[in-house]
């Protein structure tokens, strides 16, 4: 069985309960990075974290890894327009945790994934290996989403088009997907 197929089957089985609840559907209406929705972002982070976990020689609680990754940005507002007491990057992990606690029964690992995924922006580091994995997957996916959108914008400018295409090719050739 091919590795991607195994990953897809495992991800679908682990994510099914939380996706079937329909409680992640509101994330489809909020933009996260560039043109990527929060829903697409959390799905990408969960799949990336699971893929990394399958390649590492450590044992991971994959069910909690996927659930925590799917809920790590469960803040339920448009961060581009809502004004908070602190900047969104600092505030949203706690807001996401509060929202997730209201809707789901969370384990300590899942709570840690949600509240620590922005390290080092939030000063306390992740406690569990699953939290570290989601933190890294989140940064990877956010950068990928941001730079692909930047490449699209730059390619529309006549002067930057060749540079943007070269940059997009470089990103596509890196072993990120």
N, CA, C and O atoms as a DFTB+ gen file, in Angstrom:
708 C
 N C O
     1  1       0.848      -1.172       0.000
     2  2       0.000       0.000       0.000
     3  2       0.899       1.242       0.000
     4  3       1.875       1.297       0.748
     5  1       0.581       2.219      -0.818
     6  2       1.402       3.416      -0.889
     7  2       1.258       4.235       0.389
     8  3       0.216       4.236       1.045
     9  1       2.341       4.928       0.714
    10  2       2.394       5.695       1.962
    11  2       1.307       6.775       2.015
    12  3       0.659       6.944       3.048
    13  1       1.100       7.509       0.910
    14  2       0.082       8.568       0.898
    15  2      -1.308       7.980       1.114
    16  3      -2.132       8.566       1.816
    17  1      -1.564       6.828       0.515
    18  2      -2.855       6.170       0.678
    19  2      -3.067       5.776       2.139
    20  3      -4.151       5.968       2.691
    21  1      -2.014       5.219       2.765
    22  2      -2.096       4.866       4.183
    23  2      -2.364       6.103       5.034
    24  3      -3.179       6.070       5.956
    25  1      -1.665       7.201       4.714
    26  2      -1.854       8.448       5.448
    27  2      -3.293       8.928       5.315
    28  3      -3.910       9.313       6.307
    29  1      -3.832       8.910       4.102
    30  2      -5.201       9.371       3.874
    31  2      -6.216       8.517       4.630
    32  3      -7.152       9.045       5.229
    33  1      -6.030       7.205       4.601
    34  2      -6.953       6.297       5.307
    35  2      -6.895       6.552       6.815
    36  3      -7.930       6.671       7.471
    37  1      -5.679       6.635       7.358
    38  2      -5.517       6.881       8.791
    39  2      -6.082       8.243       9.178
    40  3      -6.801       8.362      10.170
    41  1      -5.758       9.273       8.391
    42  2      -6.261      10.609       8.703
    43  2      -7.788      10.625       8.695
    44  3      -8.410      11.157       9.615
    45  1      -8.383      10.050       7.672
    46  2      -9.852      10.031       7.584
    47  2     -10.473       9.352       8.797
    48  3     -11.485       9.822       9.318
    49  1      -9.881       8.255       9.250
    50  2     -10.452       7.547      10.396
    51  2     -10.267       8.330      11.695
    52  3     -11.150       8.323      12.554
    53  1      -9.126       9.006      11.844
    54  2      -8.879       9.768      13.073
    55  2      -9.671      11.079      13.103
    56  3     -10.121      11.511      14.164
    57  1      -9.837      11.703      11.946
    58  2     -10.517      12.998      11.880
    59  2     -12.033      12.857      11.787
    60  3     -12.759      13.813      12.062
    61  1     -12.517      11.684      11.406
    62  2     -13.945      11.494      11.151
    63  2     -14.856      11.967      12.285
    64  3     -15.817      12.685      12.010
    65  1     -14.602      11.600      13.547
    66  2     -15.536      12.027      14.596
    67  2     -15.666      13.544      14.721
    68  3     -16.770      14.069      14.865
    69  1     -14.555      14.229      14.667
    70  2     -14.606      15.684      14.832
    71  2     -15.173      16.365      13.579
    72  3     -15.885      17.363      13.688
    73  1     -14.863      15.835      12.399
    74  2     -15.401      16.410      11.167
    75  2     -16.892      16.123      11.033
    76  3     -17.650      16.964      10.551
    77  1     -17.310      14.941      11.458
    78  2     -18.725      14.575      11.383
    79  2     -19.590      15.418      12.314
    80  3     -20.788      15.572      12.077
    81  1     -18.996      15.959      13.362
    82  2     -19.754      16.801      14.287
    83  2     -20.235      18.083      13.617
    84  3     -21.203      18.695      14.067
    85  1     -19.562      18.491      12.544
    86  2     -19.937      19.721      11.835
    87  2     -19.481      20.996      12.527
    88  3     -19.748      22.096      12.044
    89  1     -18.801      20.857      13.647
    90  2     -18.426      22.039      14.425
    91  2     -17.230      22.794      13.850
    92  3     -16.937      23.911      14.277
    93  1     -16.537      22.189      12.883
    94  2     -15.436      22.900      12.224
    95  2     -15.913      23.682      11.006
    96  3     -15.155      24.473      10.445
    97  1     -17.151      23.473      10.593
    98  2     -17.672      24.140       9.393
    99  2     -17.580      25.669       9.444
   100  3     -17.298      26.277       8.411
   101  1     -17.804      26.324      10.595
   102  2     -17.665      27.791      10.618
   103  2     -16.264      28.279      10.206
   104  3     -16.115      29.417       9.763
   105  1     -15.245      27.426      10.349
   106  2     -13.890      27.832       9.976
   107  2     -13.756      28.079       8.476
   108  3     -12.804      28.722       8.033
   109  1     -14.702      27.575       7.699
   110  2     -14.662      27.782       6.249
   111  2     -14.912      29.242       5.864
   112  3     -14.544      29.661       4.766
   113  1     -15.534      30.020       6.754
   114  2     -15.861      31.400       6.416
   115  2     -14.774      32.402       6.793
   116  3     -14.893      33.587       6.479
   117  1     -13.726      31.948       7.455
   118  2     -12.660      32.856       7.878
   119  2     -11.386      32.580       7.087
   120  3     -11.003      31.430       6.873
   121  1     -10.744      33.654       6.662
   122  2      -9.473      33.536       5.947
   123  2      -8.354      33.504       6.978
   124  3      -8.343      34.287       7.927
   125  1      -7.419      32.590       6.778
   126  2      -6.290      32.457       7.699
   127  2      -5.051      33.152       7.131
   128  3      -4.642      34.200       7.630
   129  1      -4.458      32.571       6.091
   130  2      -3.259      33.126       5.461
   131  2      -3.523      33.285       3.975
   132  3      -3.916      32.326       3.310
   133  1      -3.316      34.472       3.448
   134  2      -3.533      34.688       2.023
   135  2      -4.980      34.459       1.664
   136  3      -5.856      35.190       2.128
   137  1      -5.250      33.457       0.847
   138  2      -6.622      33.109       0.485
   139  2      -7.046      31.783       1.107
   140  3      -8.140      31.290       0.831
   141  1      -6.208      31.214       1.927
   142  2      -6.481      29.932       2.576
   143  2      -7.441      30.142       3.748
   144  3      -7.220      31.015       4.588
   145  1      -8.500      29.342       3.801
   146  2      -9.443      29.457       4.918
   147  2      -8.860      28.792       6.168
   148  3      -7.929      27.991       6.085
   149  1      -9.416      29.132       7.304
   150  2      -8.996      28.488       8.559
   151  2      -9.241      26.985       8.484
   152  3      -8.442      26.197       8.990
   153  1     -10.348      26.586       7.853
   154  2     -10.660      25.160       7.718
   155  2      -9.573      24.449       6.921
   156  3      -9.056      23.416       7.348
   157  1      -9.231      25.002       5.772
   158  2      -8.187      24.384       4.946
   159  2      -6.847      24.364       5.674
   160  3      -6.078      23.411       5.550
   161  1      -6.576      25.423       6.432
   162  2      -5.321      25.504       7.182
   163  2      -5.242      24.409       8.247
   164  3      -4.233      23.708       8.335
   165  1      -6.295      24.254       9.057
   166  2      -6.224      23.241      10.120
   167  2      -6.176      21.829       9.537
   168  3      -5.542      20.940      10.106
   169  1      -6.846      21.625       8.405
   170  2      -6.761      20.322       7.739
   171  2      -5.329      20.056       7.278
   172  3      -4.809      18.956       7.464
   173  1      -4.694      21.061       6.679
   174  2      -3.315      20.906       6.202
   175  2      -2.363      20.651       7.363
   176  3      -1.475      19.803       7.264
   177  1      -2.543      21.380       8.465
   178  2      -1.679      21.194       9.637
   179  2      -1.854      19.789      10.207
   180  3      -0.871      19.128      10.544
   181  1      -3.093      19.335      10.316
   182  2      -3.349      17.998      10.862
   183  2      -2.732      16.912       9.981
   184  3      -2.109      15.980      10.490
   185  1      -2.903      17.028       8.672
   186  2      -2.333      16.028       7.758
   187  2      -0.809      16.080       7.769
   188  3      -0.153      15.039       7.734
   189  1      -0.245      17.282       7.818
   190  2       1.216      17.422       7.841
   191  2       1.787      16.831       9.121
   192  3       2.771      16.093       9.078
   193  1       1.179      17.148      10.256
   194  2       1.658      16.621      11.534
   195  2       1.570      15.099      11.566
   196  3       2.485      14.432      12.048
   197  1       0.473      14.551      11.055
   198  2       0.320      13.101      11.024
   199  2       1.352      12.461      10.099
   200  3       1.921      11.418      10.421
   201  1       1.587      13.080       8.966
   202  2       2.583      12.561       8.022
   203  2       3.972      12.531       8.659
   204  3       4.703      11.550       8.521
   205  1       4.328      13.601       9.349
   206  2       5.631      13.647      10.026
   207  2       5.703      12.567      11.101
   208  3       6.713      11.877      11.235
   209  1       4.619      12.428      11.865
   210  2       4.585      11.416      12.930
   211  2       4.785      10.011      12.380
   212  3       5.408       9.171      13.030
   213  1       4.270       9.754      11.201
   214  2       4.400       8.424      10.599
   215  2       5.830       8.146      10.133
   216  3       6.214       6.990       9.959
   217  1       6.613       9.202       9.933
   218  2       7.990       9.034       9.467
   219  2       9.007       8.993      10.610
   220  3      10.148       8.578      10.406
   221  1       8.610       9.412      11.786
   222  2       9.541       9.475      12.908
   223  2       9.517       8.171      13.708
   224  3       8.505       7.470      13.731
   225  1      10.624       7.853      14.357
   226  2      10.699       6.591      15.095
   227  2      10.120       6.660      16.514
   228  3      10.400       5.787      17.336
   229  1       9.328       7.675      16.803
   230  2       8.737       7.818      18.133
   231  2       7.283       7.390      18.093
   232  3       6.657       7.361      17.033
   233  1       6.758       7.060      19.254
   234  2       5.333       6.761      19.359
   235  2       4.582       8.063      19.629
   236  3       4.957       8.851      20.497
   237  1       3.540       8.258      18.880
   238  2       2.678       9.425      19.051
   239  2       1.264       8.955      19.304
   240  3       0.843       7.910      18.809
   241  1       0.547       9.727      20.069
   242  2      -0.881       9.486      20.246
   243  2      -1.557      10.182      19.063
   244  3      -1.962      11.342      19.142
   245  1      -1.663       9.439      17.980
   246  2      -2.078      10.029      16.698
   247  2      -3.494      10.576      16.739
   248  3      -3.788      11.576      16.084
   249  1      -4.382       9.935      17.501
   250  2      -5.750      10.443      17.586
   251  2      -5.771      11.822      18.240
   252  3      -6.488      12.714      17.786
   253  1      -4.994      11.998      19.297
   254  2      -4.938      13.288      19.974
   255  2      -4.165      14.321      19.141
   256  3      -4.484      15.510      19.161
   257  1      -3.165      13.858      18.425
   258  2      -2.398      14.721      17.528
   259  2      -3.326      15.339      16.479
   260  3      -3.295      16.548      16.252
   261  1      -4.140      14.513      15.847
   262  2      -5.045      14.994      14.798
   263  2      -6.133      15.885      15.387
   264  3      -6.417      16.951      14.841
   265  1      -6.743      15.469      16.484
   266  2      -7.792      16.304      17.108
   267  2      -7.249      17.662      17.524
   268  3      -7.868      18.691      17.256
   269  1      -6.093      17.666      18.178
   270  2      -5.498      18.936      18.600
   271  2      -5.152      19.822      17.420
   272  3      -5.353      21.036      17.466
   273  1      -4.633      19.218      16.365
   274  2      -4.286      19.989      15.167
   275  2      -5.536      20.575      14.514
   276  3      -5.520      21.716      14.054
   277  1      -6.607      19.804      14.472
   278  2      -7.841      20.313      13.879
   279  2      -8.447      21.452      14.690
   280  3      -9.168      22.287      14.144
   281  1      -8.161      21.494      15.982
   282  2      -8.744      22.520      16.851
   283  2      -7.773      23.648      17.198
   284  3      -8.146      24.567      17.927
   285  1      -6.554      23.603      16.701
   286  2      -5.554      24.575      17.150
   287  2      -5.906      26.019      16.789
   288  3      -5.458      26.940      17.472
   289  1      -6.684      26.238      15.748
   290  2      -7.110      27.592      15.374
   291  2      -8.630      27.728      15.428
   292  3      -9.234      28.334      14.543
   293  1      -9.234      27.177      16.445
   294  2     -10.690      27.197      16.614
   295  2     -11.120      28.482      17.327
   296  3     -11.820      28.435      18.339
   297  1     -10.692      29.631      16.787
   298  2     -10.977      30.906      17.449
   299  2     -12.275      31.546      16.972
   300  3     -12.823      32.398      17.672
   301  1     -12.782      31.164      15.807
   302  2     -14.126      31.530      15.336
   303  2     -14.383      33.032      15.181
   304  3     -15.445      33.516      15.572
   305  1     -13.447      33.758      14.630
   306  2     -13.661      35.159      14.272
   307  2     -12.705      35.505      13.133
   308  3     -11.733      34.793      12.882
   309  1     -12.997      36.600      12.457
   310  2     -12.116      37.062      11.388
   311  2     -11.030      37.922      12.021
   312  3     -11.280      39.066      12.399
   313  1      -9.847      37.380      12.133
   314  2      -8.772      38.073      12.842
   315  2      -8.281      39.297      12.081
   316  3      -7.532      40.106      12.630
   317  1      -8.687      39.442      10.839
   318  2      -8.288      40.624      10.067
   319  2      -9.111      41.852      10.449
   320  3      -8.670      42.983      10.241
   321  1     -10.308      41.638      11.008
   322  2     -11.189      42.762      11.331
   323  2     -11.463      42.921      12.825
   324  3     -11.719      44.037      13.278
   325  1     -11.417      41.849      13.595
   326  2     -11.720      41.919      15.030
   327  2     -10.530      42.511      15.782
   328  3      -9.386      42.098      15.589
   329  1     -10.819      43.477      16.634
   330  2      -9.778      44.100      17.455
   331  2      -9.808      43.481      18.857
   332  3     -10.842      43.461      19.525
   333  1      -8.657      42.982      19.277
   334  2      -8.517      42.355      20.591
   335  2      -7.627      43.213      21.475
   336  3      -6.998      44.161      21.005
   337  1      -7.577      42.874      22.761
   338  2      -6.682      43.584      23.678
   339  2      -5.222      43.367      23.306
   340  3      -4.396      44.268      23.453
   341  1      -4.903      42.160      22.820
   342  2      -3.551      41.823      22.365
   343  2      -3.620      41.513      20.878
   344  3      -4.701      41.344      20.315
   345  1      -2.461      41.441      20.256
   346  2      -2.419      41.022      18.861
   347  2      -2.950      39.604      18.720
   348  3      -2.806      38.786      19.628
   349  1      -3.559      39.319      17.587
   350  2      -4.173      38.020      17.329
   351  2      -3.205      36.862      17.577
   352  3      -3.592      35.862      18.181
   353  1      -1.959      36.977      17.125
   354  2      -0.989      35.903      17.273
   355  2      -0.744      35.515      18.724
   356  3      -0.461      34.356      19.024
   357  1      -0.854      36.482      19.616
   358  2      -0.649      36.217      21.037
   359  2      -1.934      35.735      21.717
   360  3      -1.877      34.935      22.650
   361  1      -3.086      36.217      21.256
   362  2      -4.352      35.972      21.947
   363  2      -5.089      34.722      21.480
   364  3      -5.762      34.075      22.282
   365  1      -4.977      34.371      20.201
   366  2      -5.886      33.340      19.679
   367  2      -5.688      31.937      20.237
   368  3      -6.661      31.182      20.245
   369  1      -4.508      31.522      20.708
   370  2      -4.443      30.170      21.281
   371  2      -5.371      29.977      22.485
   372  3      -6.016      28.936      22.609
   373  1      -5.439      30.967      23.361
   374  2      -6.317      30.844      24.531
   375  2      -7.783      30.909      24.128
   376  3      -8.618      30.202      24.691
   377  1      -8.096      31.756      23.154
   378  2      -9.475      31.849      22.664
   379  2      -9.880      30.528      22.015
   380  3     -10.983      30.032      22.243
   381  1      -8.993      29.964      21.211
   382  2      -9.272      28.673      20.565
   383  2      -9.472      27.580      21.612
   384  3     -10.356      26.735      21.472
   385  1      -8.653      27.597      22.657
   386  2      -8.790      26.601      23.724
   387  2     -10.133      26.744      24.432
   388  3     -10.802      25.742      24.685
   389  1     -10.538      27.967      24.754
   390  2     -11.834      28.185      25.401
   391  2     -12.979      27.680      24.524
   392  3     -13.890      27.006      25.006
   393  1     -12.926      28.011      23.243
   394  2     -13.973      27.558      22.321
   395  2     -13.993      26.036      22.212
   396  3     -15.061      25.424      22.237
   397  1     -12.821      25.427      22.091
   398  2     -12.734      23.973      21.955
   399  2     -13.221      23.274      23.223
   400  3     -13.877      22.236      23.145
   401  1     -12.906      23.832      24.380
   402  2     -13.368      23.234      25.644
   403  2     -14.896      23.255      25.733
   404  3     -15.504      22.328      26.268
   405  1     -15.513      24.316      25.208
   406  2     -16.979      24.403      25.233
   407  2     -17.633      23.345      24.345
   408  3     -18.725      22.866      24.651
   409  1     -16.978      22.984      23.264
   410  2     -17.583      22.100      22.262
   411  2     -17.143      20.637      22.353
   412  3     -17.868      19.742      21.918
   413  1     -15.957      20.393      22.918
   414  2     -15.379      19.054      22.891
   415  2     -14.795      18.690      24.257
   416  3     -14.420      19.565      25.037
   417  1     -14.725      17.398      24.532
   418  2     -13.997      16.898      25.696
   419  2     -12.550      16.747      25.258
   420  3     -12.246      15.940      24.379
   421  1     -11.661      17.513      25.861
   422  2     -10.256      17.533      25.454
   423  2      -9.373      16.818      26.454
   424  3      -9.629      16.839      27.658
   425  1      -8.331      16.185      25.942
   426  2      -7.306      15.582      26.792
   427  2      -6.254      16.646      27.102
   428  3      -6.220      17.683      26.439
   429  1      -5.402      16.412      28.086
   430  2      -4.315      17.367      28.354
   431  2      -3.398      17.585      27.138
   432  3      -2.909      18.694      26.921
   433  1      -3.170      16.545      26.363
   434  2      -2.327      16.694      25.169
   435  2      -3.005      17.617      24.160
   436  3      -2.358      18.504      23.603
   437  1      -4.291      17.420      23.921
   438  2      -5.022      18.265      22.978
   439  2      -5.048      19.715      23.443
   440  3      -4.880      20.631      22.638
   441  1      -5.257      19.922      24.735
   442  2      -5.243      21.288      25.273
   443  2      -3.872      21.931      25.078
   444  3      -3.781      23.100      24.705
   445  1      -2.816      21.178      25.328
   446  2      -1.469      21.701      25.174
   447  2      -1.163      22.025      23.710
   448  3      -0.512      23.028      23.419
   449  1      -1.628      21.189      22.803
   450  2      -1.446      21.456      21.370
   451  2      -2.067      22.803      21.016
   452  3      -1.439      23.628      20.353
   453  1      -3.297      23.019      21.459
   454  2      -4.028      24.232      21.105
   455  2      -3.368      25.471      21.705
   456  3      -3.152      26.457      21.001
   457  1      -3.051      25.431      22.978
   458  2      -2.579      26.635      23.666
   459  2      -1.095      26.936      23.435
   460  3      -0.651      28.059      23.675
   461  1      -0.324      25.944      22.971
   462  2       1.122      26.148      22.795
   463  2       1.583      26.146      21.343
   464  3       2.785      26.196      21.085
   465  1       0.663      26.089      20.395
   466  2       1.089      25.970      18.993
   467  2       1.779      27.227      18.457
   468  3       2.410      27.165      17.403
   469  1       1.679      28.343      19.138
   470  2       2.301      29.584      18.660
   471  2       3.674      29.850      19.283
   472  3       4.235      30.927      19.084
   473  1       4.217      28.902      20.024
   474  2       5.555      29.073      20.584
   475  2       6.529      29.349      19.442
   476  3       6.447      28.673      18.416
   477  1       7.437      30.297      19.564
   478  2       7.833      31.088      20.721
   479  2       7.084      32.406      20.876
   480  3       7.427      33.198      21.754
   481  1       6.061      32.667      20.040
   482  2       5.284      33.892      20.224
   483  2       4.616      33.888      21.589
   484  3       4.569      34.914      22.268
   485  1       4.103      32.741      21.984
   486  2       3.645      32.569      23.362
   487  2       4.827      31.949      24.109
   488  3       5.392      30.963      23.637
   489  1       5.211      32.495      25.249
   490  2       6.513      32.167      25.843
   491  2       6.683      30.765      26.428
   492  3       7.816      30.302      26.562
   493  1       5.608      30.081      26.777
   494  2       5.745      28.757      27.381
   495  2       5.813      27.715      26.263
   496  3       4.927      27.675      25.408
   497  1       6.848      26.874      26.255
   498  2       6.980      25.898      25.164
   499  2       5.979      24.751      25.284
   500  3       5.413      24.520      26.352
   501  1       5.766      24.038      24.180
   502  2       4.892      22.860      24.216
   503  2       5.446      21.797      25.163
   504  3       6.659      21.672      25.331
   505  1       4.547      21.038      25.774
   506  2       4.960      20.037      26.760
   507  2       5.091      18.630      26.178
   508  3       5.921      17.846      26.638
   509  1       4.294      18.310      25.191
   510  2       4.241      16.954      24.654
   511  2       4.826      16.906      23.249
   512  3       4.851      17.915      22.543
   513  1       5.288      15.743      22.852
   514  2       5.847      15.614      21.491
   515  2       4.781      15.884      20.440
   516  3       5.099      16.396      19.367
   517  1       3.525      15.552      20.720
   518  2       2.441      15.857      19.782
   519  2       2.283      17.368      19.619
   520  3       2.023      17.857      18.520
   521  1       2.442      18.099      20.717
   522  2       2.335      19.562      20.663
   523  2       3.468      20.160      19.840
   524  3       3.257      21.093      19.065
   525  1       4.662      19.623      20.012
   526  2       5.820      20.109      19.243
   527  2       5.600      19.860      17.759
   528  3       5.893      20.718      16.927
   529  1       5.088      18.695      17.436
   530  2       4.849      18.346      16.041
   531  2       3.821      19.282      15.399
   532  3       4.017      19.740      14.273
   533  1       2.735      19.565      16.105
   534  2       1.715      20.472      15.565
   535  2       2.279      21.882      15.448
   536  3       1.997      22.576      14.471
   537  1       3.064      22.314      16.417
   538  2       3.681      23.640      16.344
   539  2       4.526      23.759      15.076
   540  3       4.439      24.758      14.361
   541  1       5.339      22.746      14.799
   542  2       6.199      22.774      13.614
   543  2       5.381      22.675      12.328
   544  3       5.656      23.383      11.359
   545  1       4.385      21.805      12.318
   546  2       3.529      21.664      11.135
   547  2       2.769      22.956      10.859
   548  3       2.592      23.338       9.702
   549  1       2.322      23.628      11.913
   550  2       1.602      24.890      11.764
   551  2       2.497      25.951      11.119
   552  3       2.065      26.657      10.208
   553  1       3.722      26.061      11.581
   554  2       4.645      27.049      11.019
   555  2       4.962      26.727       9.558
   556  3       5.025      27.617       8.710
   557  1       5.159      25.449       9.286
   558  2       5.433      25.024       7.916
   559  2       4.260      25.376       6.996
   560  3       4.457      25.973       5.938
   561  1       3.055      25.010       7.395
   562  2       1.876      25.259       6.558
   563  2       1.595      26.752       6.415
   564  3       1.231      27.212       5.333
   565  1       1.760      27.507       7.493
   566  2       1.530      28.950       7.420
   567  2       2.501      29.607       6.444
   568  3       2.103      30.458       5.648
   569  1       3.758      29.220       6.503
   570  2       4.743      29.776       5.569
   571  2       4.413      29.394       4.132
   572  3       4.496      30.221       3.224
   573  1       4.047      28.164       3.940
   574  2       3.699      27.685       2.604
   575  2       2.499      28.462       2.052
   576  3       2.510      28.878       0.893
   577  1       1.473      28.656       2.871
   578  2       0.279      29.392       2.450
   579  2       0.605      30.857       2.164
   580  3       0.150      31.420       1.168
   581  1       1.385      31.458       3.033
   582  2       1.739      32.865       2.864
   583  2       2.557      33.078       1.591
   584  3       2.254      33.968       0.797
   585  1       3.592      32.259       1.400
   586  2       4.473      32.463       0.255
   587  2       3.818      32.085      -1.064
   588  3       4.142      32.675      -2.094
   589  1       2.912      31.124      -1.062
   590  2       2.232      30.809      -2.318
   591  2       1.305      31.962      -2.704
   592  3       1.172      32.275      -3.887
   593  1       0.663      32.594      -1.718
   594  2      -0.184      33.755      -2.003
   595  2       0.669      34.934      -2.457
   596  3       0.287      35.650      -3.383
   597  1       1.808      35.144      -1.824
   598  2       2.710      36.221      -2.236
   599  2       3.172      36.002      -3.671
   600  3       3.235      36.950      -4.454
   601  1       3.492      34.770      -4.017
   602  2       3.896      34.443      -5.386
   603  2       2.795      34.751      -6.389
   604  3       3.070      35.254      -7.478
   605  1       1.530      34.448      -6.025
   606  2       0.399      34.759      -6.914
   607  2       0.262      36.261      -7.120
   608  3       0.039      36.725      -8.238
   609  1       0.398      37.020      -6.028
   610  2       0.277      38.474      -6.140
   611  2       1.413      39.064      -6.974
   612  3       1.185      39.920      -7.830
   613  1       2.633      38.602      -6.719
   614  2       3.772      39.146      -7.454
   615  2       3.742      38.766      -8.930
   616  3       4.210      39.531      -9.773
   617  1       3.202      37.601      -9.249
   618  2       3.191      37.166     -10.645
   619  2       2.275      38.033     -11.504
   620  3       2.392      38.036     -12.730
   621  1       1.363      38.770     -10.867
   622  2       0.477      39.676     -11.615
   623  2       1.186      40.973     -12.000
   624  3       0.719      41.688     -12.886
   625  1       2.294      41.280     -11.354
   626  2       3.079      42.466     -11.680
   627  2       4.087      42.082     -12.750
   628  3       4.845      41.126     -12.585
   629  1       4.095      42.823     -13.837
   630  2       4.926      42.460     -14.981
   631  2       6.402      42.325     -14.605
   632  3       7.062      41.381     -15.040
   633  1       6.922      43.244     -13.810
   634  2       8.330      43.226     -13.443
   635  2       8.676      42.007     -12.577
   636  3       9.736      41.402     -12.736
   637  1       7.768      41.660     -11.662
   638  2       8.050      40.597     -10.706
   639  2       7.686      39.204     -11.206
   640  3       8.053      38.212     -10.576
   641  1       6.969      39.111     -12.328
   642  2       6.468      37.815     -12.792
   643  2       7.560      36.755     -12.909
   644  3       7.376      35.659     -12.378
   645  1       8.698      37.021     -13.581
   646  2       9.721      35.962     -13.679
   647  2      10.288      35.559     -12.317
   648  3      10.581      34.386     -12.081
   649  1      10.437      36.529     -11.432
   650  2      10.957      36.242     -10.088
   651  2       9.942      35.398      -9.316
   652  3      10.312      34.431      -8.650
   653  1       8.674      35.764      -9.407
   654  2       7.626      35.033      -8.701
   655  2       7.522      33.602      -9.212
   656  3       7.356      32.672      -8.422
   657  1       7.618      33.421     -10.520
   658  2       7.540      32.067     -11.073
   659  2       8.736      31.224     -10.628
   660  3       8.583      30.046     -10.303
   661  1       9.919      31.826     -10.615
   662  2      11.109      31.100     -10.159
   663  2      10.974      30.734      -8.685
   664  3      11.325      29.627      -8.277
   665  1      10.463      31.675      -7.891
   666  2      10.275      31.427      -6.466
   667  2       9.242      30.315      -6.253
   668  3       9.436      29.439      -5.410
   669  1       8.144      30.352      -7.018
   670  2       7.116      29.306      -6.910
   671  2       7.680      27.942      -7.279
   672  3       7.361      26.938      -6.641
   673  1       8.516      27.907      -8.307
   674  2       9.146      26.644      -8.699
   675  2      10.055      26.126      -7.594
   676  3      10.066      24.931      -7.298
   677  1      10.819      27.032      -6.983
   678  2      11.700      26.644      -5.882
   679  2      10.882      26.054      -4.732
   680  3      11.244      25.015      -4.181
   681  1       9.788      26.710      -4.371
   682  2       8.943      26.218      -3.290
   683  2       8.356      24.849      -3.642
   684  3       8.278      23.957      -2.798
   685  1       7.947      24.700      -4.903
   686  2       7.345      23.438      -5.322
   687  2       8.362      22.294      -5.298
   688  3       7.996      21.145      -5.051
   689  1       9.617      22.600      -5.549
   690  2      10.636      21.553      -5.596
   691  2      11.150      21.156      -4.215
   692  3      11.720      20.077      -4.050
   693  1      10.953      22.016      -3.233
   694  2      11.392      21.663      -1.886
   695  2      10.527      20.531      -1.352
   696  3       9.356      20.433      -1.721
   697  1      11.060      19.689      -0.510
   698  2      10.304      18.521      -0.018
   699  2       9.327      18.903       1.090
   700  3       9.455      18.422       2.216
   701  1       8.360      19.754       0.789
   702  2       7.408      20.234       1.776
   703  2       6.078      19.528       1.723
   704  3       5.311      19.578       2.685
   705  1       5.791      18.876       0.626
   706  2       4.440      18.297       0.514
   707  2       4.515      16.794       0.549
   708  3       3.487      16.122       0.468
